[in-house]
């Protein structure tokens, strides 16, 4: 049976999915399961990852794609994986998972304080090497395990990321690749491998690191247990993938120096390619290894735009959910049609969710809607809905400015992918706020396509990652900025930043709750 399909397994923040492509880059099928990451009530800010249940869901997705498409497991040429970054899994000597946390787990406040007391300058020194601060890094999390669960810490023999965990479950081979491994803060960006000296500085084990497999290399093959769990054929090659944003960039052709992309999902990532890997002297913005060799990325993150939209849909748009269920439509499209009637700027109303990134002191004010009147015509539920969209675009505008300050460079156009790019309204708002053309690819599951490209590259179907990406990416539409709307947003941006800072002061004073605050702040 000819092997003419490539599979990607994607462990995102809000869901896991299996996506099937042919070798021309056409999406053949996708099955998704939503999941959540519970907070342990004993540990505020925790975000536990249920590896048993979540692996079952991943297996359901893979089997579901086979059922959906009618494609046989034996037709899969290779598999690769991708995931939310930052989440880590700890293993014991028998290779069993013994502890795991998801991406924005913030339980390690005490440990960040401990690290700062140990050496107030160490975080900046680690950032200069790794491109990471303590905010999302693995260092304080592993230290938390040592401090709070010492018996468990004594059993730890390996640490890995979620995309590598997926491969491990399929093959029983554990290896970490640079694009996600670099988010731990224990990587040397330039060498694209572990820097074990960072662990020794803080008194942690320095021998728990698996081998590094560069993105696009074969790690192993599906074993008997992997076949039993997922339905994939035993012997299918499994290729090292990468972090969701980096593979998303591959999937939309952002593979060259000075290109940029926005990925709109539960979180929004702004990615800007650089061929130097140099870090920001002020430690404001993150720097990661790209999934393309000899390429790095400046990254700025917006917290929770996708989660805010899901919350708003479920909390306030039950009517649209019911209509969509009856008609087979997407409730967001019904909401977008009404929100498009609201003028740019929402009659002066703003909302504060995510702040512009400041990686070294990262916190977000309490979510709020501000500056609305008791006018039910102007300020209806669709006005508030549109304001959430505008807020995400405003944060992104701040991120472009931030990266321009750090690098001296800015893009001439933006590639927009992920779930948020499926709606025309949000795409147009992004173009209007940024004042730049916004290109949307045909394949919205760009991260999965990037994983499929690496899978094909790993087994020799594709000769080059960058060339293949540019060849396979197809474009659905380019949104040109509406200059009148752009003027509205330009006038709105500075007041919005000032309003946000005022809201942040309220949270700093303890009068309101932070939406999220990095451990130790």
C-alpha positions, 0 to 999 in steps of 0.5 A: 500500500503506497504511503502518501499521507503525513500525520500531525498530532498537536497538543494545544492549550485548550485541545488536542488534535490529529490532522492528516495531510497528503504530501501536497500539503492538502488537509485531508482530515482533522479530529479534535478533543477539548481538554482542560488543565485543573488547578490543584487546590493545594497550590494556587496558580497550578495547572496540572497536566493529566497525562493518562486522560490526555493520552487517551484523548490523543489516541481518540483523535488519531483513530478518529481521523482514520475513521473520518477519512477512510485512510488506512494506517498503513498509508501514513508515511510519517508522524510528527508532533507539536504542542503548547510550549513550556509545559514539562513532564518529569519521568522516573527511572522506569520511564513513567510520568510522575509529574507534569504541568501545563504552559502557564503554571504559576505555582512557583512563586516561592521558588522565584523569590528564592532564586532572586534572593540567591542572586538578583542578577541571575535571571538576566544572566540566564536570559542572555544565554537562553532567551528566557526569564523565570516567568514560564521557564522550567527552572523554578518549576523543577525547584518547586518540585524539589522543595515541595515534593522532595520524595518525588524529586529524588525519583526524577531521572528525565525531563521533557516537553509535551511534543516529545512526550507524544513521541515517547508514548508512540515510540518509547524513545525520549528526545527533546528538540530545540524549538520547544526545549529552548522555552525551558530556560535551560538551553543555550540559544546559540548552541541549540542544546542544554546548558547544564551549568544553569541547573548547577547554579541553583543546586538542581540535578544536571543529569536529567536531560534527554538527548537533543534531536534537531527538528525534522530528524527521525526519533523512532518508529511506532511500537506495539504499544503505540499502535494499540493506543492510537491505531497507527501502524507499527513501524511508522517513522516518528519525526521530531517536531517542535513548539506550536508557534515555531511549527506554525511559522513553518506551516505559513512559510515564515521561514526567512529572516525578518518575516513575521506571523501572528498565531491567534488561538488561546494565546496569541503569539507574535513571531519575528524571525532573526538570523542572529539569536541575540537577546534583548538587552532589556529582557522584555521579549522572549527569544526562541530557537526556530524549527528551521536550523540556524534561525531564531525568533523574537516572540511576544505573547498575548494572554488568553484572547482565544479563551476570552472569546470562548468564555464570552460565547458561552457566557453571553451568546447562548442564543447564537450557540443554539441557532448554530447548533440547529443550522450547522453554522459556526456561532462565531460567524453569527456573532461576527455578522453583528459585531461587524455593524459596530464601528471601529473603536466601539464608540470609545469603549476599551477592554483590558485583558492581556498587557503588552509583554514585559518578560522580565516583570510580566503581569496582567491586570484584572480583565475589565470593560471600560468607557461604555454608556447605558445605551443599549443600542450602541453598547450591546453584547456585540460591542463588548464582543468586538472590543475583545477582538480589538484588544487582542489587536492592540496588544499585537500592535504593542508587540510589533513596536516592542520587537522593533525597538529590540531589533531595529526591524519591523515586517512589511506584512503580517501572516495571520493563522490559527483559529482567530484567522477563520473569521473575516472580521478579526482579520480585518481588525488586525489589518486596521490596527496594525496598518499592514496587509494581513495574509491568511493561508488556506490551511488554518491549522498551520501548526499541524501543517508545519509538523507534517512538513517536518515529518515529510522532511525527516523521511526524505519526501521533502528536500528542504524545510524552508523551500517546502514550506514556501511551495506548499503554503496556499493563500486564501486572502490578503486583508488591506488596512482600512485607513479611516479605521486605522486612524481611529485605532492610532488615536485609541492606542496611547489612551488604551496603554495609559488605561491599562497601566492604571488598571495594573496599578489597581491590581498592584495595590491588591484592589483587583485580581491580576488576570495572570502574574508571573511567579515571584512578582 
